[in-house]
Every structure is written in C-alpha cells, then in structure tokens.
Amino acid sequence: MPRGKNVRDLARLSGRPLAETLERSSVTIKSEEWLTASDLHEPGLQFTPEAIHGMEMYLLANPNMNSSHLFRADILLDSWGVLKTPREKEQQFAGNAISNRAGDETETETDPVEPLPVKEIPGFKHQRTIVRRLIPRNINLDKPLDQTCHFYESGGTPRKQMLVMYRPHVEQKEDLPWYHPVIRAWASLYDYTYPSEEDGPGCGTMSVHFLPYASEPISTRLERILSALLNAQIRLARLTPPSPSSSHPPDETGNSNPIKDNIIPKHLVQNTYARLKCTYATELLEKWVEETEPEKHVFEDLLITAFLIELWRNMYGVAPSSEEEGEEEGQMRLENSFPGFVDIACGNGVLVYVLSQEGYSGRGFDARRRKTWDIFPDQIQARLQEAVYIPPPFVEAVRKAGNDELLRDLEQHVEIHPGVFPRNTFIISNHADELTVWTPLMAALSCPDSPSPFLSIPCCSHSLSGARYRYPPPKLTKKQHHLEENEPIDDGSHGDLKALRARKQLERTDAGMHSSMYGTLTAKTMAVALEAGQDVEKTILRIPSTRNLGVVGGRKRVIQQYNHRQAGVSSNQEIHQPAAGRRVDLLRPIEEIVRRECAREGGVLAAALIWIERVKKLHVGQGKGNQPGSS
C-alpha cells in the first residue's frame, strides 16, 4: 500500500469521494479516455522542472517509496542508455573481481522486453522510454510486473510541461498484481511557469491522471493509491536538489549516497535475501526462544547473510550449494574454493546456522551460550562455542608480569579463545562491541603476512581494554576543513535533499566522523585496518538497524590473489606460513598499534587486567553484565 507523510494542502481538497469529482483529463490520446480530478491536482508548487525530473528518476528506481509491497525496480531498457540493467550493474561492479556467478552464469540475464508503443499526445513531444520491472518483497505472494515509462515534454519558456506515463505489461486486469492499482495506465504531469518580473517567482502544478478499465468502478482503494502517489511526488520533490548546470541531474541512479550499494549491487542482495527469507524465516520465528524481538533479529541476520553470500561470490567465485545443479557437486566446489568463516561474538548463532545450511563451512563463538543455540541441529550446535577472546598481546603481557594464575583461574570457568584461525578465514564481526576495533588486529595477529578478510558492523564504542570509550575524530584533510568551514549543515527548510538528510546521514559520512560516537568508532576501525595492512571499504548495509555501516577488509587483496592464481603467478607467500623471524617482524607494527591504543589506560598490561576483570565479572559472579566478545 502507499506510504509516506501527507504534505499536501488539505484545505484545498473537496472532501468528496473521487468518483464524484472526476473530470476529463488534459492528457488526450486517441481512443483512450483519461481521467483526473481536482483533488488529484496540487497547485502553487515552486519546484523547478530539474527538481521534478530528479524526483521522477528517483521514484522510477525506488517504487518502494510508494508501496511497502515492493523491493525495487530493475531497469530493463533505457532509450538514452543512462540507467543500467541488473546485468550491466554486475559487470560494472565486477571490474577485476571474480565475475563468474557459480552455478548460473547468467542468473540475472533476462529475455529482452520490448517497450509498449509510444502514444501520440497533442502538444507534447516524446523524449525518452524506460522499461522497468517491479520486484515484490514476497515472491510467494506477488509476481514481478514489467512497466513501460514514456517521458514527454511540452513548451519551454515561459511555460513548460513534463509528463511521465506508466503502462503495465498485462493483457487483462486480472493479470495485475495486488500492489498495482486496477487501471490500464497512470501518468504524472507537472505544469510549470518560469519566474518573470511580471508574474513573480516560478510556480507549478502537479497532477495525477489515470486510464481506467471501462467496467471497473472507482474504488476507495484506488482513490487512496492515486492520492498517495501525488503526495509522494510532492514530498520527494521537496527533498530533491536541483542541478545548477544542466537540465538533468548528474545522477539518475536513484541512489544519492556514494557508500550505499557501492560494493555489491542492490538487486543481488535483495534477491538472495528474498530466497533466504522464504527458506528460513518462518522456522526461526516459530522456534525463537530469546526474550528479544524475533522479527528484528531474524530479518536483520538474514539480510547480513545475504550480503555475505553475495560478497563471497564476488571475492571467491562461489555460490551457495543450493544454487548448483547438483547439491553434492556444489558442496565440493564450496569446500575447494571457500576458506571458511568465523563469527566472533556470534550471539544467537543465526548467521552460523544459515550460512552452514547454505553450504559454507565455518564456526562461531561467544562469551556466553544463547538459548537459541538449542533450537539448531546437533551439527550446528557443534560449530557454536562458548568462549571468551583474550587478545594474544594481553596474554603475553600477563605472563611476562608473572600473573599466569589469572589466566588459569579464568580457564576454570570459561574456555579462552586465542583468536587464531586457519589461513585466510573470513572473520564476521557483527555488532561485536568490545571486539570491533580488535577485529582488524585479530585478522593480522592470526596471519601477519596475509591478514584475514573481514566484515565488521560496528555498534557500541569501546577501547581495546573493553571499557566504554569515545574515540576522537580523525584528522581532517585540507579539503574537509574547507567544507566544514564554508558549508554548514542546513536544517532542510529550503527543500535541499542533502541538507534535509544531513542530520540523519551525518554519522555515515566523512563529516559524521567528526561529530558522532558511532562515526568515530567506524573511522577508528577503518584506520586501524589500514595501519595493519588491510585494504578497507565502507558500505551502508540494507538492514533494519540504525547501526548499519559495514567495514569490509581485504576484499580487493583476495580478488587480486585469486586472479594471480588463475593467471599462474601465485607465490609461495600465499601458500606457506612465514618463517618465525619474519613473523616477528610482521607482528611489530601490530604490537605497536596495541601499545599506542592501550597507553591511555596505563599500558598493555593495565588494559589486559581491565579486560580480564570484565570477563571474570561475567563468568565468575556478577551475572550477564558487560561482556567482551558478546552481542
């Protein structure tokens, strides 16, 4: 159903049913009877045609802004060649990555879809045609729908009209899915008069028009949908920044955030999530035994799992065993190509369960066992371990100080995990709190010459000792200094998308690194990873959480190593562990990072004692409390 806050001038509405206010539309097409109504017009708008164009392109790619039943729209054709099809996006993202999609090389390739014919409209000139496919959230309830979108324009100055017409590819109304209104087509029209000395500032009218089925009554549902479509266009036009230098905004992708969908194309993650949701969600929700809200945790973990599956497809060229023609063959291919994973602070264990069911080998550990582990099969429970991570530099510092009894006493209550994994194991650090900044260090300590790749999703900010800590902002570059001094954040009252979203997205941007605890934690994690020798990337994950930034380490290096092996130029470094002397040399920079970061608490030994004391409080006598390595 349509969604969004009502931003229209309600005083101008008649309050009568739509069926009583219908009138013939100004959109005239031979042999078609288009309709509109006064309540489907909103005059007095000051949006420029450029802003309206930007809004239309955003809605074109994001129909979920109008209907909660929809995920997105995939572009199948653009007569201008600007918007990319799913396959083109995959090729664009792949670059030097492993581009073969195991099990189905052309999974997202579709048969060509011809656009519906262009209709002549008196007074208008056809400009562009786009064919999109509406993708529903629940593929078991709704089916995708292809739709042709024709763009028209009329006039220039002092008056300009912009018309976008949407026609579904159906033979009869019974073929329409639930999320589409029962009409043959609909259109949005923006009629704008440019500013002049005589008439004052520019002014426009936005209106919605539709082509009904002859025998279909005008229902209250149709009225709600059409009204909501108009409201959504006005609301989003307020958030769309006009382009000062061109008649069209420079970005027509529908994505205004450069770190959103920047590693894996959105459609791949959403398609995999839809499959995982259908396969696992019902079972997990029915068996949920934790006191926490099941929907949030289950759906969030399934989305993270979907991202990991597509990330690993990108890095290692592997697909879930279920996607292979033969499940046994797929499992063998996974075992030969995928190095395995470890989920540190695995919490409820859902990630380990679903990834294991999908054929990926791996384990998880957490500072305390969860009730949810008991609902999993025995072979999954065997992969979940109750253990606390004591960083090797802390163990070494305690032993050098002659305090071995601290560790021996702790081992009487809980298993200690050394954080050493098989070579190239992929580390998952999902809201791992105390382990967040340790994640890139753990990756390097486990294998200094080839640090493990990882995905870290930061949450609460802690120092290396495990104590709550707010990291200082990173140093600004000269360019960032200039931006902060000369481009203060606006409150959004001027209709600028970047200004209005600034407060909500601040901590996800470089500027946010200087003002929020979450932002500085993310920046610190990335900085430590870079210093430890990792390539690192930041991306916004599509999960139902305000803590949705993902830090990906080592992806580019893994892809490069894979391509080198394929080219027959693999080195001994990729196969063998370094000699003892060389390992010591490689560890020195990591140890220096630890010493520097622990200096604020009095040194590595002092930080180690704080860490161990927190673990003891958890396992020896003070209940659940704060816990290193727990989520």
Buried (B, 14 or more C-beta within 10 A) or exposed (E): EBEBEEBBEEEEBEEEEBEEBBEEBBBBBEEEEBBBBEBBBBEEBBBBBBBBBBBBBBBBBBBBBBBEBBBBBBBBBBBEEEBBBBBBBBEEBBEEBBBEBBBEEEBBEBEEBEBBEEBEBEEBEBBBBBBBBBBBBEBEEBBBBBBBBBBBBBBEEEEBBBBBBBBBBBEEBEEBBEBBBBBBBBBBBBBBBBEEEEEEEBBBBBBBBBBBEEEEEBEEEBBBBBBBBBBBBBBBBBBBBBBEEEEBBEEBBBBBEEBBBBBBBBBBBBBBBBBBBEBBBEEBEEEBEEEEEBEEBBBBBBBBBBBBBBBBBBBBBBBBBBBBEEEEEBBBBBBEBBBBBBBBBBBBBBBBBBBBBBBBBBBBBBBBBBEBBEBBEEEBBEBBBBBBBBBBBBBBBBEEEEBEEBBEEBEEEBEBBBBEBEBBBBBBBBBBBBBBBBBBBBBBBBBBBBBBBBBBBBBBBBBBBBBEBEBEBBEBEEEBEEBBEEEEBBEBEEBBBBBBBBEEBBBBBBBBBBBBBBBBBBBBBBBBBEBBBBBBBBBBBBBEBEBBBBBBBBBBBBBEBBEEEEEEEEEEEBEEEBEEEEEEEBBEBBBEBBBEBBEBBEEBBBBBBBBBBBBBBBBEEEEEEBBBBBB
